[in-house]
Amino acid sequence: MIIDTHAHYDDEQFDGDREELLGSMEAGGVGLIVNAGSTLESWSRIVELTEKYPFLYGAIGIHPDEAGSLSEERMREMEELLDRDKIVAVGEIGLDYYWDKENHDIQKKWFIRQLETARKKDMPVIIHSREAAADTMEIMKTYAAGMRAVIHCYSYSPEMAKEYVKMGYYIGVGGVVTFKNAKKLKQVVEELPLESIVLETDCPYLAPEPFRGKRNSSLYLPYVAEKIAEIKGLSAEEVVRQTEENSRQLYRL
Ligand code: NI
């Protein structure tokens, strides 16, 4: 089965047809979905989704763009939610110097604080990192050694990907790998063992070709699996089978 390791079905872009869309996942070959947390408001919506859909699991965390909304009180709330059966990860957390919505010290402080919480709970982390390669690597080495993690929507060099793989982390690959201009990511996929790659959408964002620019959903993951298979000279079935195993290990599903 296909596992989507990173989706945002709590997003308002799904308000019009969420039930119909999520009802069509099984027929579309998508067996499990992990819905990543982003804002404070996303948390209760994610818990609701996990209660409604047996195949949907959740992650709770605060995106670096929203780091300033965290407080110790909110962290206590997060810890309670992390104890729920269907909440399987802390995320998405990290650093984003591209949008740069929060100052770097604030981003780092709450990134580290959320990593510490994940370690305490023995839970994996979903890492968001954009234009912040060196700081993310340094923080992961210092605070997340030995933990389970996925570097989601990976956008850096093949060398750095290999370093993360050596640390035992997974690399999240989504629609971007199908884009014509995605040379670097294609190289990453070519050079990494399939055992370290997981499939993800980041939907509603980053739809693969031929749907680039449209609303994304887990139903488009076969296009991502197909592209990874083409790059690595494997069958799409093999990519789906191995990434399912990887995703289950990552989240203990
Ligand atoms: Ni995301």
py3Dmol code that shows the C-alpha trace and the ligand (Angstrom):
import py3Dmol

protein = """\
ATOM      1  CA  MET A   1       0.000   0.000   0.000  1.00  0.00           C
ATOM      2  CA  ILE A   2       0.960   3.620  -0.472  1.00  0.00           C
ATOM      3  CA  ILE A   3       1.697   5.565   2.720  1.00  0.00           C
ATOM      4  CA  ASP A   4       1.559   9.359   2.643  1.00  0.00           C
ATOM      5  CA  THR A   5       4.006  10.378   5.391  1.00  0.00           C
ATOM      6  CA  HIS A   6       3.129  14.091   5.286  1.00  0.00           C
ATOM      7  CA  ALA A   7      -0.248  15.644   4.440  1.00  0.00           C
ATOM      8  CA  HIS A   8      -2.362  18.584   5.648  1.00  0.00           C
ATOM      9  CA  TYR A   9      -5.993  17.482   5.296  1.00  0.00           C
ATOM     10  CA  ASP A  10      -6.877  19.972   8.046  1.00  0.00           C
ATOM     11  CA  ASP A  11      -6.210  22.749   5.472  1.00  0.00           C
ATOM     12  CA  GLU A  12      -9.214  24.846   4.452  1.00  0.00           C
ATOM     13  CA  GLN A  13      -8.571  23.989   0.794  1.00  0.00           C
ATOM     14  CA  PHE A  14     -10.184  20.625   1.609  1.00  0.00           C
ATOM     15  CA  ASP A  15     -13.256  22.097   3.330  1.00  0.00           C
ATOM     16  CA  GLY A  16     -15.468  21.605   0.262  1.00  0.00           C
ATOM     17  CA  ASP A  17     -14.853  17.905  -0.353  1.00  0.00           C
ATOM     18  CA  ARG A  18     -12.729  16.493   2.497  1.00  0.00           C
ATOM     19  CA  GLU A  19     -15.075  13.616   3.266  1.00  0.00           C
ATOM     20  CA  GLU A  20     -15.477  12.537  -0.341  1.00  0.00           C
ATOM     21  CA  LEU A  21     -11.750  12.805  -1.003  1.00  0.00           C
ATOM     22  CA  LEU A  22     -10.655  10.892   2.116  1.00  0.00           C
ATOM     23  CA  GLY A  23     -13.371   8.319   1.336  1.00  0.00           C
ATOM     24  CA  SER A  24     -11.686   7.584  -1.991  1.00  0.00           C
ATOM     25  CA  MET A  25      -8.197   6.879  -0.617  1.00  0.00           C
ATOM     26  CA  GLU A  26      -8.508   3.124  -0.187  1.00  0.00           C
ATOM     27  CA  ALA A  27      -9.748   2.655  -3.749  1.00  0.00           C
ATOM     28  CA  GLY A  28      -6.834   4.825  -4.890  1.00  0.00           C
ATOM     29  CA  GLY A  29      -4.295   2.489  -3.250  1.00  0.00           C
ATOM     30  CA  VAL A  30      -3.485   4.845  -0.368  1.00  0.00           C
ATOM     31  CA  GLY A  31      -3.538   2.790   2.834  1.00  0.00           C
ATOM     32  CA  LEU A  32      -2.250   5.154   5.522  1.00  0.00           C
ATOM     33  CA  ILE A  33      -1.827   8.903   5.880  1.00  0.00           C
ATOM     34  CA  VAL A  34       0.049  10.910   8.502  1.00  0.00           C
ATOM     35  CA  ASN A  35      -1.328  14.430   8.838  1.00  0.00           C
ATOM     36  CA  ALA A  36       1.364  16.854  10.017  1.00  0.00           C
ATOM     37  CA  GLY A  37       0.657  19.682  12.457  1.00  0.00           C
ATOM     38  CA  SER A  38       1.478  23.254  11.492  1.00  0.00           C
ATOM     39  CA  THR A  39      -0.353  25.946  13.486  1.00  0.00           C
ATOM     40  CA  LEU A  40      -1.912  25.854  16.977  1.00  0.00           C
ATOM     41  CA  GLU A  41      -5.331  25.804  15.302  1.00  0.00           C
ATOM     42  CA  SER A  42      -4.405  22.702  13.315  1.00  0.00           C
ATOM     43  CA  TRP A  43      -4.055  20.542  16.429  1.00  0.00           C
ATOM     44  CA  SER A  44      -7.728  20.010  17.308  1.00  0.00           C
ATOM     45  CA  ARG A  45      -8.651  19.569  13.647  1.00  0.00           C
ATOM     46  CA  ILE A  46      -6.004  16.847  13.308  1.00  0.00           C
ATOM     47  CA  VAL A  47      -7.226  15.025  16.423  1.00  0.00           C
ATOM     48  CA  GLU A  48     -10.762  15.100  14.974  1.00  0.00           C
ATOM     49  CA  LEU A  49      -9.563  13.674  11.659  1.00  0.00           C
ATOM     50  CA  THR A  50      -7.715  10.834  13.411  1.00  0.00           C
ATOM     51  CA  GLU A  51     -10.897   9.999  15.315  1.00  0.00           C
ATOM     52  CA  LYS A  52     -12.985   9.931  12.153  1.00  0.00           C
ATOM     53  CA  TYR A  53     -10.720   8.023   9.754  1.00  0.00           C
ATOM     54  CA  PRO A  54      -9.104   4.727  10.819  1.00  0.00           C
ATOM     55  CA  PHE A  55      -6.323   5.070   8.205  1.00  0.00           C
ATOM     56  CA  LEU A  56      -5.363   8.619   9.229  1.00  0.00           C
ATOM     57  CA  TYR A  57      -2.731   9.308  11.895  1.00  0.00           C
ATOM     58  CA  GLY A  58      -1.514  12.640  13.167  1.00  0.00           C
ATOM     59  CA  ALA A  59       1.598  14.566  14.137  1.00  0.00           C
ATOM     60  CA  ILE A  60       1.461  17.482  16.541  1.00  0.00           C
ATOM     61  CA  GLY A  61       3.920  20.343  16.341  1.00  0.00           C
ATOM     62  CA  ILE A  62       4.453  23.952  15.358  1.00  0.00           C
ATOM     63  CA  HIS A  63       5.910  24.956  11.994  1.00  0.00           C
ATOM     64  CA  PRO A  64       8.892  27.371  12.171  1.00  0.00           C
ATOM     65  CA  ASP A  65       6.780  30.133  10.527  1.00  0.00           C
ATOM     66  CA  GLU A  66       4.559  29.966  13.626  1.00  0.00           C
ATOM     67  CA  ALA A  67       7.263  29.441  16.260  1.00  0.00           C
ATOM     68  CA  GLY A  68       6.374  32.689  18.040  1.00  0.00           C
ATOM     69  CA  SER A  69       2.950  31.306  18.955  1.00  0.00           C
ATOM     70  CA  LEU A  70       4.511  28.700  21.270  1.00  0.00           C
ATOM     71  CA  SER A  71       4.776  29.022  25.032  1.00  0.00           C
ATOM     72  CA  GLU A  72       5.402  26.633  27.907  1.00  0.00           C
ATOM     73  CA  GLU A  73       1.652  26.418  28.419  1.00  0.00           C
ATOM     74  CA  ARG A  74       1.176  25.365  24.789  1.00  0.00           C
ATOM     75  CA  MET A  75       3.981  22.831  25.176  1.00  0.00           C
ATOM     76  CA  ARG A  76       2.073  21.214  28.038  1.00  0.00           C
ATOM     77  CA  GLU A  77      -0.980  21.032  25.777  1.00  0.00           C
ATOM     78  CA  MET A  78       1.181  19.473  23.060  1.00  0.00           C
ATOM     79  CA  GLU A  79       2.503  16.842  25.466  1.00  0.00           C
ATOM     80  CA  GLU A  80      -1.040  15.777  26.350  1.00  0.00           C
ATOM     81  CA  LEU A  81      -1.977  15.415  22.689  1.00  0.00           C
ATOM     82  CA  LEU A  82       1.178  13.394  22.007  1.00  0.00           C
ATOM     83  CA  ASP A  83      -0.095  10.768  24.474  1.00  0.00           C
ATOM     84  CA  ARG A  84      -3.082   9.983  22.234  1.00  0.00           C
ATOM     85  CA  ASP A  85      -2.973   6.604  20.457  1.00  0.00           C
ATOM     86  CA  LYS A  86      -3.167   7.933  16.916  1.00  0.00           C
ATOM     87  CA  ILE A  87      -0.683  10.772  17.339  1.00  0.00           C
ATOM     88  CA  VAL A  88       2.551   9.198  16.112  1.00  0.00           C
ATOM     89  CA  ALA A  89       5.087  12.032  15.701  1.00  0.00           C
ATOM     90  CA  VAL A  90       6.149  15.549  16.639  1.00  0.00           C
ATOM     91  CA  GLY A  91       5.973  17.860  13.629  1.00  0.00           C
ATOM     92  CA  GLU A  92       6.362  19.602  11.536  1.00  0.00           C
ATOM     93  CA  ILE A  93       9.143  21.468  13.279  1.00  0.00           C
ATOM     94  CA  GLY A  94      12.378  23.068  12.102  1.00  0.00           C
ATOM     95  CA  LEU A  95      13.783  26.215  10.551  1.00  0.00           C
ATOM     96  CA  ASP A  96      12.576  28.309   7.621  1.00  0.00           C
ATOM     97  CA  TYR A  97      14.888  31.161   6.592  1.00  0.00           C
ATOM     98  CA  TYR A  98      13.172  31.472   3.199  1.00  0.00           C
ATOM     99  CA  TRP A  99       9.892  32.947   4.434  1.00  0.00           C
ATOM    100  CA  ASP A 100      11.731  34.183   7.544  1.00  0.00           C
ATOM    101  CA  LYS A 101       8.490  34.915   9.406  1.00  0.00           C
ATOM    102  CA  GLU A 102      10.028  34.547  12.863  1.00  0.00           C
ATOM    103  CA  ASN A 103      13.502  35.625  13.932  1.00  0.00           C
ATOM    104  CA  HIS A 104      16.126  32.899  13.867  1.00  0.00           C
ATOM    105  CA  ASP A 105      16.657  32.755  17.632  1.00  0.00           C
ATOM    106  CA  ILE A 106      12.938  32.213  18.212  1.00  0.00           C
ATOM    107  CA  GLN A 107      12.832  29.539  15.523  1.00  0.00           C
ATOM    108  CA  LYS A 108      15.839  27.732  16.992  1.00  0.00           C
ATOM    109  CA  LYS A 109      14.583  27.943  20.561  1.00  0.00           C
ATOM    110  CA  TRP A 110      11.223  26.271  19.811  1.00  0.00           C
ATOM    111  CA  PHE A 111      12.704  23.813  17.320  1.00  0.00           C
ATOM    112  CA  ILE A 112      15.055  22.563  20.056  1.00  0.00           C
ATOM    113  CA  ARG A 113      12.305  22.624  22.679  1.00  0.00           C
ATOM    114  CA  GLN A 114      10.060  20.445  20.473  1.00  0.00           C
ATOM    115  CA  LEU A 115      12.950  18.040  19.739  1.00  0.00           C
ATOM    116  CA  GLU A 116      13.474  17.631  23.482  1.00  0.00           C
ATOM    117  CA  THR A 117       9.785  16.849  23.947  1.00  0.00           C
ATOM    118  CA  ALA A 118       9.922  14.227  21.181  1.00  0.00           C
ATOM    119  CA  ARG A 119      12.938  12.595  22.821  1.00  0.00           C
ATOM    120  CA  LYS A 120      11.200  12.532  26.187  1.00  0.00           C
ATOM    121  CA  LYS A 121       8.170  10.831  24.570  1.00  0.00           C
ATOM    122  CA  ASP A 122      10.313   8.526  22.396  1.00  0.00           C
ATOM    123  CA  MET A 123       8.557   9.815  19.280  1.00  0.00           C
ATOM    124  CA  PRO A 124       9.886  10.542  15.774  1.00  0.00           C
ATOM    125  CA  VAL A 125      10.145  14.077  14.425  1.00  0.00           C
ATOM    126  CA  ILE A 126       9.078  15.560  11.078  1.00  0.00           C
ATOM    127  CA  ILE A 127      11.632  18.176  10.066  1.00  0.00           C
ATOM    128  CA  HIS A 128      10.855  21.209   7.915  1.00  0.00           C
ATOM    129  CA  SER A 129      14.015  22.978   6.733  1.00  0.00           C
ATOM    130  CA  ARG A 130      14.231  25.640   4.052  1.00  0.00           C
ATOM    131  CA  GLU A 131      17.320  27.756   3.283  1.00  0.00           C
ATOM    132  CA  ALA A 132      18.615  26.708   6.694  1.00  0.00           C
ATOM    133  CA  ALA A 133      20.822  23.721   5.854  1.00  0.00           C
ATOM    134  CA  ALA A 134      23.767  24.340   8.211  1.00  0.00           C
ATOM    135  CA  ASP A 135      21.746  25.367  11.286  1.00  0.00           C
ATOM    136  CA  THR A 136      19.341  22.425  10.849  1.00  0.00           C
ATOM    137  CA  MET A 137      22.204  19.932  10.577  1.00  0.00           C
ATOM    138  CA  GLU A 138      23.918  21.364  13.639  1.00  0.00           C
ATOM    139  CA  ILE A 139      20.749  21.249  15.752  1.00  0.00           C
ATOM    140  CA  MET A 140      19.888  17.717  14.621  1.00  0.00           C
ATOM    141  CA  LYS A 141      23.388  16.522  15.489  1.00  0.00           C
ATOM    142  CA  THR A 142      23.293  18.155  18.905  1.00  0.00           C
ATOM    143  CA  TYR A 143      19.704  17.465  19.970  1.00  0.00           C
ATOM    144  CA  ALA A 144      18.333  14.595  17.857  1.00  0.00           C
ATOM    145  CA  ALA A 145      21.136  12.027  17.714  1.00  0.00           C
ATOM    146  CA  GLY A 146      19.704   8.515  17.768  1.00  0.00           C
ATOM    147  CA  MET A 147      16.119   9.695  17.317  1.00  0.00           C
ATOM    148  CA  ARG A 148      13.791   8.677  14.487  1.00  0.00           C
ATOM    149  CA  ALA A 149      13.290  11.514  11.980  1.00  0.00           C
ATOM    150  CA  VAL A 150      12.245  12.399   8.451  1.00  0.00           C
ATOM    151  CA  ILE A 151      13.689  15.396   6.639  1.00  0.00           C
ATOM    152  CA  HIS A 152      10.500  16.368   4.874  1.00  0.00           C
ATOM    153  CA  CYS A 153      10.376  17.902   1.379  1.00  0.00           C
ATOM    154  CA  TYR A 154      14.155  17.517   1.179  1.00  0.00           C
ATOM    155  CA  SER A 155      15.722  20.370  -0.822  1.00  0.00           C
ATOM    156  CA  TYR A 156      19.472  20.250  -0.104  1.00  0.00           C
ATOM    157  CA  SER A 157      22.497  18.485  -1.616  1.00  0.00           C
ATOM    158  CA  PRO A 158      23.014  14.734  -2.128  1.00  0.00           C
ATOM    159  CA  GLU A 159      26.030  14.919   0.222  1.00  0.00           C
ATOM    160  CA  MET A 160      23.943  16.312   3.061  1.00  0.00           C
ATOM    161  CA  ALA A 161      21.199  13.736   2.387  1.00  0.00           C
ATOM    162  CA  LYS A 162      23.785  10.985   2.804  1.00  0.00           C
ATOM    163  CA  GLU A 163      24.903  12.527   6.073  1.00  0.00           C
ATOM    164  CA  TYR A 164      21.308  12.476   7.343  1.00  0.00           C
ATOM    165  CA  VAL A 165      20.904   8.878   6.202  1.00  0.00           C
ATOM    166  CA  LYS A 166      24.049   7.964   8.135  1.00  0.00           C
ATOM    167  CA  MET A 167      22.378   9.474  11.195  1.00  0.00           C
ATOM    168  CA  GLY A 168      19.502   7.023  10.620  1.00  0.00           C
ATOM    169  CA  TYR A 169      16.993   9.535   9.275  1.00  0.00           C
ATOM    170  CA  TYR A 170      14.603   9.203   6.349  1.00  0.00           C
ATOM    171  CA  ILE A 171      14.384  11.607   3.405  1.00  0.00           C
ATOM    172  CA  GLY A 172      10.870  12.700   2.370  1.00  0.00           C
ATOM    173  CA  VAL A 173      10.304  12.893  -1.382  1.00  0.00           C
ATOM    174  CA  GLY A 174       7.155  14.333  -2.969  1.00  0.00           C
ATOM    175  CA  GLY A 175       5.807  16.025  -6.080  1.00  0.00           C
ATOM    176  CA  VAL A 176       8.896  18.178  -6.603  1.00  0.00           C
ATOM    177  CA  VAL A 177      10.807  15.130  -7.912  1.00  0.00           C
ATOM    178  CA  THR A 178       8.542  15.151 -10.993  1.00  0.00           C
ATOM    179  CA  PHE A 179       9.329  18.779 -11.856  1.00  0.00           C
ATOM    180  CA  LYS A 180      11.568  19.352 -14.885  1.00  0.00           C
ATOM    181  CA  ASN A 181      13.874  21.747 -12.997  1.00  0.00           C
ATOM    182  CA  ALA A 182      14.365  19.460  -9.970  1.00  0.00           C
ATOM    183  CA  LYS A 183      17.848  18.243 -10.969  1.00  0.00           C
ATOM    184  CA  LYS A 184      19.269  18.246  -7.445  1.00  0.00           C
ATOM    185  CA  LEU A 185      16.416  16.226  -5.925  1.00  0.00           C
ATOM    186  CA  LYS A 186      16.586  13.706  -8.770  1.00  0.00           C
ATOM    187  CA  GLN A 187      20.286  13.309  -8.007  1.00  0.00           C
ATOM    188  CA  VAL A 188      19.468  12.800  -4.312  1.00  0.00           C
ATOM    189  CA  VAL A 189      16.981  10.048  -5.217  1.00  0.00           C
ATOM    190  CA  GLU A 190      19.485   8.431  -7.573  1.00  0.00           C
ATOM    191  CA  GLU A 191      22.269   8.354  -4.987  1.00  0.00           C
ATOM    192  CA  LEU A 192      20.319   7.327  -1.868  1.00  0.00           C
ATOM    193  CA  PRO A 193      19.317   3.747  -1.049  1.00  0.00           C
ATOM    194  CA  LEU A 194      15.569   3.217  -1.453  1.00  0.00           C
ATOM    195  CA  GLU A 195      15.624   2.045   2.187  1.00  0.00           C
ATOM    196  CA  SER A 196      16.011   5.673   3.305  1.00  0.00           C
ATOM    197  CA  ILE A 197      13.247   7.286   1.207  1.00  0.00           C
ATOM    198  CA  VAL A 198       9.615   7.860   2.191  1.00  0.00           C
ATOM    199  CA  LEU A 199       6.764   9.181   0.030  1.00  0.00           C
ATOM    200  CA  GLU A 200       4.933  12.371   0.972  1.00  0.00           C
ATOM    201  CA  THR A 201       2.580  14.912  -0.573  1.00  0.00           C
ATOM    202  CA  ASP A 202       2.621  17.994   1.693  1.00  0.00           C
ATOM    203  CA  CYS A 203      -0.867  18.374   0.212  1.00  0.00           C
ATOM    204  CA  PRO A 204      -2.636  20.675  -0.606  1.00  0.00           C
ATOM    205  CA  TYR A 205       0.755  21.942  -1.818  1.00  0.00           C
ATOM    206  CA  LEU A 206       3.318  20.635  -4.321  1.00  0.00           C
ATOM    207  CA  ALA A 207       1.207  18.515  -6.689  1.00  0.00           C
ATOM    208  CA  PRO A 208       3.346  16.393  -9.036  1.00  0.00           C
ATOM    209  CA  GLU A 209       3.359  16.681 -12.799  1.00  0.00           C
ATOM    210  CA  PRO A 210       0.989  16.636 -14.673  1.00  0.00           C
ATOM    211  CA  PHE A 211      -0.973  18.435 -11.923  1.00  0.00           C
ATOM    212  CA  ARG A 212       1.694  20.988 -10.944  1.00  0.00           C
ATOM    213  CA  GLY A 213       0.075  24.141  -9.526  1.00  0.00           C
ATOM    214  CA  LYS A 214      -3.224  22.396  -8.766  1.00  0.00           C
ATOM    215  CA  ARG A 215      -4.394  21.193  -5.352  1.00  0.00           C
ATOM    216  CA  ASN A 216      -2.424  18.118  -4.347  1.00  0.00           C
ATOM    217  CA  SER A 217      -3.754  14.965  -2.643  1.00  0.00           C
ATOM    218  CA  SER A 218      -2.428  11.541  -1.640  1.00  0.00           C
ATOM    219  CA  LEU A 219      -4.148  10.101  -4.738  1.00  0.00           C
ATOM    220  CA  TYR A 220      -1.318  11.620  -6.827  1.00  0.00           C
ATOM    221  CA  LEU A 221       1.436   9.691  -5.026  1.00  0.00           C
ATOM    222  CA  PRO A 222       1.591   7.018  -7.781  1.00  0.00           C
ATOM    223  CA  TYR A 223       3.141   9.732  -9.994  1.00  0.00           C
ATOM    224  CA  VAL A 224       5.852  10.279  -7.390  1.00  0.00           C
ATOM    225  CA  ALA A 225       6.478   6.529  -6.973  1.00  0.00           C
ATOM    226  CA  GLU A 226       6.630   6.171 -10.748  1.00  0.00           C
ATOM    227  CA  LYS A 227       9.257   8.929 -11.053  1.00  0.00           C
ATOM    228  CA  ILE A 228      11.408   7.497  -8.247  1.00  0.00           C
ATOM    229  CA  ALA A 229      11.174   4.070  -9.938  1.00  0.00           C
ATOM    230  CA  GLU A 230      12.244   5.574 -13.272  1.00  0.00           C
ATOM    231  CA  ILE A 231      15.250   7.351 -11.703  1.00  0.00           C
ATOM    232  CA  LYS A 232      16.382   4.244  -9.827  1.00  0.00           C
ATOM    233  CA  GLY A 233      15.617   1.704 -12.558  1.00  0.00           C
ATOM    234  CA  LEU A 234      13.103  -0.171 -10.405  1.00  0.00           C
ATOM    235  CA  SER A 235       9.404  -0.974 -10.682  1.00  0.00           C
ATOM    236  CA  ALA A 236       6.849   1.358  -9.101  1.00  0.00           C
ATOM    237  CA  GLU A 237       5.578  -1.648  -7.101  1.00  0.00           C
ATOM    238  CA  GLU A 238       9.020  -2.076  -5.545  1.00  0.00           C
ATOM    239  CA  VAL A 239       9.143   1.626  -4.639  1.00  0.00           C
ATOM    240  CA  VAL A 240       5.694   1.443  -3.028  1.00  0.00           C
ATOM    241  CA  ARG A 241       6.569  -1.762  -1.129  1.00  0.00           C
ATOM    242  CA  GLN A 242       9.892  -0.497   0.255  1.00  0.00           C
ATOM    243  CA  THR A 243       8.647   3.008   1.128  1.00  0.00           C
ATOM    244  CA  GLU A 244       5.700   1.418   2.967  1.00  0.00           C
ATOM    245  CA  GLU A 245       8.147  -0.560   5.088  1.00  0.00           C
ATOM    246  CA  ASN A 246      10.280   2.547   5.684  1.00  0.00           C
ATOM    247  CA  SER A 247       7.260   4.625   6.708  1.00  0.00           C
ATOM    248  CA  ARG A 248       6.060   1.931   9.121  1.00  0.00           C
ATOM    249  CA  GLN A 249       9.485   1.869  10.780  1.00  0.00           C
ATOM    250  CA  LEU A 250       9.649   5.655  10.963  1.00  0.00           C
ATOM    251  CA  TYR A 251       6.266   6.065  12.662  1.00  0.00           C
ATOM    252  CA  ARG A 252       5.936   2.549  14.163  1.00  0.00           C
ATOM    253  CA  LEU A 253       2.666   2.006  12.327  1.00  0.00           C
TER     254      LEU A 253
END
"""
ligand_1 = """\
1
NI
Ni 3.956 20.327 5.487
"""
view = py3Dmol.view(width=600, height=400)
view.addModel(protein, "pdb")
view.setStyle({"model": 0}, {"cartoon": {"style": "trace"}})
view.addModel(ligand_1, "xyz")
view.setStyle({"model": 1}, {"stick": {}})
view.zoomTo()
view.show()
